[in-house]
Amino acid sequence: MTGFFTSSVGLIFILIGYAAAGPEADLLPRVVRSSACQEHNSLHTRLDVVEKKVEDTVEMLEVELATLLEAIEAPKWSSLLDNTGTPAVDILEDPEWRS
């Protein structure tokens, strides 16, 4: 008799759990879920393309920056950057204040 009582209690707990969970009425049909998954995947694909373009642009800008820094540090321009012993000229200063 205890086997029947244990099975009944187990069945009651299962039914209570099912009732508490509620019906699955808000579950979307398979076709709708499938199209949502396709949209999600296409969104990720487009984001991957954008990420690749951004990475390529950053790499290109790094190369350009390195080229510009090499050009600035070239001997042709080093005299303009080396201002030891001579005062720097402020281009925004009023010419009348210069001596």
Backbone as CSV, one residue per row, in Angstrom:
resi,resn,N_x,N_y,N_z,CA_x,CA_y,CA_z,C_x,C_y,C_z
1,MET,0.810,-1.191,0.000,0.000,0.000,0.000,0.860,1.264,0.000
2,THR,2.055,1.222,0.603,2.909,2.413,0.609,3.430,2.735,-0.770
3,GLY,3.579,1.719,-1.628,4.007,1.956,-3.011,2.972,2.774,-3.762
4,PHE,1.714,2.450,-3.550,0.652,3.202,-4.209,0.600,4.633,-3.691
5,PHE,0.780,4.803,-2.375,0.757,6.135,-1.772,1.928,6.971,-2.297
6,THR,3.119,6.389,-2.397,4.299,7.108,-2.894,4.099,7.513,-4.353
7,SER,3.541,6.608,-5.146,3.287,6.921,-6.558,2.244,8.026,-6.682
8,SER,1.235,8.004,-5.833,0.197,9.033,-5.882,0.766,10.393,-5.513
9,VAL,1.610,10.415,-4.476,2.225,11.685,-4.066,3.130,12.203,-5.176
10,GLY,3.878,11.329,-5.800,4.747,11.741,-6.914,3.943,12.291,-8.068
11,LEU,2.842,11.615,-8.397,1.983,12.082,-9.478,1.360,13.432,-9.147
12,ILE,0.971,13.630,-7.899,0.404,14.919,-7.476,1.446,16.029,-7.616
13,PHE,2.699,15.752,-7.225,3.768,16.753,-7.360,4.029,17.096,-8.827
14,ILE,3.978,16.104,-9.684,4.174,16.355,-11.114,3.046,17.226,-11.660
15,LEU,1.829,16.934,-11.270,0.689,17.729,-11.739,0.746,19.154,-11.209
16,ILE,1.160,19.303,-9.960,1.293,20.656,-9.387,2.367,21.435,-10.144
17,GLY,3.476,20.773,-10.421,4.547,21.438,-11.172,4.103,21.838,-12.561
18,TYR,3.351,20.967,-13.210,2.859,21.279,-14.551,1.855,22.433,-14.522
19,ALA,1.015,22.433,-13.505,0.019,23.500,-13.376,0.698,24.834,-13.051
20,ALA,1.747,24.790,-12.228,2.450,26.024,-11.870,3.206,26.583,-13.066
21,ALA,3.709,25.691,-13.912,4.450,26.152,-15.082,3.519,26.792,-16.099
22,GLY,2.285,26.380,-16.127,1.315,26.972,-17.047,1.415,26.365,-18.424
23,PRO,0.462,26.674,-19.236,0.471,26.145,-20.595,1.539,26.829,-21.438
24,GLU,1.936,26.187,-22.495,2.958,26.738,-23.383,2.296,27.479,-24.536
25,ALA,1.333,28.302,-24.226,0.584,29.023,-25.261,1.437,30.107,-25.913
26,ASP,2.420,30.652,-25.189,3.213,31.738,-25.742,4.366,31.233,-26.599
27,LEU,4.480,29.934,-26.780,5.515,29.367,-27.625,5.178,29.655,-29.082
28,LEU,6.111,30.257,-29.789,5.877,30.633,-31.178,5.890,29.398,-32.077
29,PRO,5.176,29.444,-33.177,5.223,28.327,-34.121,6.633,28.143,-34.677
30,ARG,6.909,26.946,-35.141,8.248,26.611,-35.617,8.678,27.520,-36.772
31,VAL,7.759,27.881,-37.665,8.095,28.730,-38.805,8.546,30.107,-38.324
32,VAL,7.861,30.650,-37.339,8.211,31.974,-36.810,9.545,31.910,-36.091
33,ARG,9.746,30.850,-35.288,11.022,30.708,-34.588,12.165,30.541,-35.584
34,SER,11.923,29.809,-36.657,12.949,29.586,-37.667,13.336,30.895,-38.346
35,SER,12.337,31.720,-38.705,12.651,32.991,-39.356,13.362,33.929,-38.386
36,ALA,12.998,33.873,-37.111,13.695,34.710,-36.116,15.155,34.268,-35.998
37,CYS,15.388,32.977,-36.046,16.768,32.478,-35.984,17.546,32.897,-37.231
38,GLN,16.884,32.878,-38.372,17.550,33.305,-39.606,17.889,34.787,-39.552
39,GLU,16.976,35.599,-39.033,17.249,37.029,-38.884,18.398,37.260,-37.918
40,HIS,18.423,36.494,-36.838,19.489,36.606,-35.847,20.834,36.250,-36.482
41,ASN,20.852,35.170,-37.246,22.092,34.753,-37.901,22.536,35.760,-38.953
42,SER,21.600,36.315,-39.707,21.977,37.311,-40.714,22.488,38.587,-40.044
43,LEU,21.917,38.934,-38.903,22.410,40.098,-38.158,23.848,39.874,-37.715
44,HIS,24.141,38.690,-37.206,25.517,38.381,-36.792,26.464,38.383,-37.984
45,THR,25.987,37.917,-39.133,26.823,37.932,-40.330,27.145,39.367,-40.736
46,ARG,26.138,40.232,-40.716,26.379,41.639,-41.060,27.309,42.303,-40.046
47,LEU,27.152,41.978,-38.764,28.042,42.544,-37.752,29.480,42.066,-37.953
48,ASP,29.646,40.823,-38.376,30.988,40.310,-38.664,31.628,41.071,-39.816
49,VAL,30.827,41.398,-40.838,31.339,42.164,-41.974,31.766,43.560,-41.523
50,VAL,30.933,44.204,-40.711,31.266,45.542,-40.206,32.530,45.485,-39.343
51,GLU,32.629,44.472,-38.490,33.815,44.329,-37.645,35.066,44.155,-38.490
52,LYS,34.995,43.373,-39.552,36.141,43.164,-40.442,36.536,44.473,-41.110
53,LYS,35.542,45.251,-41.561,35.847,46.535,-42.200,36.510,47.493,-41.220
54,VAL,36.030,47.502,-39.984,36.631,48.384,-38.963,38.069,47.960,-38.687
55,GLU,38.302,46.654,-38.564,39.664,46.172,-38.316,40.586,46.536,-39.476
56,ASP,40.108,46.382,-40.723,40.919,46.744,-41.882,41.224,48.240,-41.894
57,THR,40.232,49.054,-41.540,40.438,50.502,-41.505,41.453,50.891,-40.439
58,VAL,41.364,50.264,-39.277,42.321,50.560,-38.205,43.731,50.166,-38.629
59,GLU,43.873,49.010,-39.268,45.195,48.593,-39.743,45.744,49.578,-40.771
60,MET,44.885,50.042,-41.693,45.316,51.005,-42.698,45.755,52.314,-42.038
61,LEU,44.984,52.763,-41.041,45.337,54.008,-40.349,46.636,53.863,-39.561
62,GLU,46.886,52.695,-38.991,48.145,52.466,-38.288,49.328,52.560,-39.243
63,VAL,49.170,52.017,-40.448,50.239,52.091,-41.451,50.455,53.544,-41.863
64,GLU,49.377,54.275,-42.101,49.491,55.685,-42.480,50.166,56.501,-41.378
65,LEU,49.785,56.236,-40.132,50.382,56.960,-39.015,51.868,56.657,-38.900
66,ALA,52.237,55.404,-39.073,53.652,55.043,-39.020,54.433,55.746,-40.131
67,THR,53.841,55.832,-41.317,54.486,56.516,-42.439,54.655,58.002,-42.137
68,LEU,53.622,58.616,-41.578,53.729,60.041,-41.240,54.775,60.294,-40.157
69,LEU,54.835,59.432,-39.167,55.835,59.600,-38.115,57.247,59.432,-38.657
70,GLU,57.428,58.498,-39.569,58.748,58.341,-40.190,59.119,59.586,-40.983
71,ALA,58.143,60.156,-41.688,58.423,61.364,-42.472,58.758,62.541,-41.571
72,ILE,58.075,62.662,-40.445,58.345,63.772,-39.527,59.714,63.618,-38.879
73,GLU,60.098,62.395,-38.568,61.371,62.160,-37.905,62.546,62.131,-38.876
74,ALA,62.308,62.312,-40.167,63.372,62.313,-41.172,64.295,63.503,-40.946
75,PRO,65.535,63.406,-41.375,66.493,64.508,-41.171,66.033,65.835,-41.771
76,LYS,65.233,65.778,-42.805,64.740,67.005,-43.438,63.930,67.850,-42.463
77,TRP,63.194,67.225,-41.573,62.328,67.934,-40.645,62.905,67.999,-39.228
78,SER,63.966,67.297,-38.968,64.480,67.232,-37.597,64.935,68.596,-37.089
79,SER,65.388,69.470,-37.985,65.819,70.800,-37.535,64.640,71.609,-36.995
80,LEU,63.453,71.389,-37.521,62.280,72.093,-37.015,61.848,71.557,-35.650
81,LEU,62.093,70.285,-35.418,61.710,69.686,-34.146,62.733,69.936,-33.056
82,ASP,63.980,70.152,-33.439,65.046,70.361,-32.450,65.105,71.846,-32.113
83,ASN,64.601,72.215,-30.955,64.600,73.623,-30.575,65.419,73.873,-29.320
84,THR,66.493,73.120,-29.144,67.362,73.363,-27.992,68.223,74.583,-28.297
85,GLY,68.211,75.538,-27.447,69.026,76.742,-27.603,68.315,77.874,-28.311
86,THR,67.288,77.622,-29.055,66.561,78.706,-29.713,65.142,78.731,-29.159
87,PRO,64.612,79.911,-28.920,63.254,79.982,-28.375,62.231,79.557,-29.432
88,ALA,61.215,78.938,-28.983,60.127,78.522,-29.878,59.299,79.743,-30.257
89,VAL,58.836,79.786,-31.473,58.010,80.886,-31.953,56.557,80.477,-31.814
90,ASP,55.802,81.330,-31.161,54.372,81.085,-31.011,53.666,81.741,-32.181
91,ILE,53.091,80.951,-33.053,52.457,81.514,-34.247,51.169,82.252,-33.924
92,LEU,50.624,82.048,-32.735,49.407,82.739,-32.340,49.696,84.041,-31.600
93,GLU,50.963,84.276,-31.348,51.346,85.491,-30.622,51.230,86.700,-31.544
94,ASP,50.897,87.835,-30.987,50.786,89.077,-31.749,52.180,89.489,-32.246
95,PRO,52.318,89.785,-33.556,53.636,90.137,-34.082,54.277,91.344,-33.405
96,GLU,53.502,92.263,-32.875,54.057,93.434,-32.211,54.779,93.067,-30.928
97,TRP,54.404,91.954,-30.301,55.041,91.549,-29.057,56.369,90.831,-29.305
98,ARG,56.592,90.397,-30.545,57.870,89.722,-30.845,58.980,90.751,-30.874
99,SER,60.159,90.326,-30.449,61.289,91.260,-30.480,62.135,91.044,-31.699
